[in-house]
Amino acid sequence: MNNPSQPNIKLVNAPDYRETYANSVQVRVNVWDFFLVFGTLQQQTESQVEVKNFQGIYLSPQQAKALMSILQQNVSGYESTFGEIKLDPRMASAGPVH
């Protein structure tokens, strides 16, 4: 059984392509897709946090699973090189991670 050969992939940035920083990602899920909302979180006061959302991206369930896999591979590689990434224990996995 032969595997089909991989196509050549050419990466091209669209005219409106941009790079920015996010320290907040919210994930919303429904039966058809995953919706990732990226933003920046700023601590306004000891009890007040502001999140400014700037981009929302819809992913198919298949693409979300592929993203999860490639992120896991890259996080594992990062931790192998630089050590374990510590998460703030106050950030419960049941709620949104910012």
N, C-alpha and C positions, 0 to 999 in steps of 0.2 A: 504494500500500500504506500503510494508516494504522497508526500505532503506537498501541496502547491508552494511554489517559491514565493517569497515575500516581495511585494512591489517596492519600487523605489519611492520614497516619500520625500517630497519637497515641502519644507516649511516656509510659508510666506506670511508676513504680518500684514493685516488689513490696514488701510490708511488711518482708521481710528483706533488702532492698537495702542494700548498704554500699559505701563507697569506702575503699580502703587503698592503701598504697604497696608496690610490688614492685621489687626490683633484681635479681631472678633469675627467669628463665623457662626451663623445660625443656620440650622438645617431644618427644613420643613419637608414632610413626606406625605404623598398621597399614592393612590393605587397606580397612577400613570407616570409619576416622576418624582425626583428629588429636587428641591429648590435650596440653593446655597446663597445666603445673604452675607456679603462681606462688608465690614465696617471698621472703624477705629474707636476704641474704647478709651475714655479719659475719666480719671477720678476727679470729680469736681470738688467734693468735700469728703470727709470721712464716711458719710452715709449716703452720698449721691454719686452715681456713676452715669455718664452719658455715653451712648453709643451712636455714632453717626454712620448710618448705612450709606454705602456709595455704589454698590453693584450687586445685582441678583443674577444668578446663573441657574438655568434649568438643566438637569441631567436626566437621561433615561436611567431606569434601574440598572441596566447592564453597564452603562458608562460609570455610574456611581460605584458599582462593585469593582470595576477595573481601576478607578481612582483610589478606592480603599486599598487595593492590592499594591499598587505602585507606591502609595504613601507609606504603607507598612514596610515595604522593601527599603525605601529611602530612610525612614526613621531608624530601622534596624542598623543600616549602614552608618548613619550618623552616630548612633550610640556606640557602635563598635569602635569608631574612631575617636569620639570625644567624651564618651561616658554617658551614663543614664540621664535622660531628660526627666527632671523632677517636676511634678505638677503640684500646684497649690492644693493642699488637702481640703480647703474650703470649697473647691470647685467639685461639686457632686456630679457623678456621671449621669444622673437622672435628669439634670437640667441643662440649659444651654451652656456651652463652654465659650468664654469670651477671651 
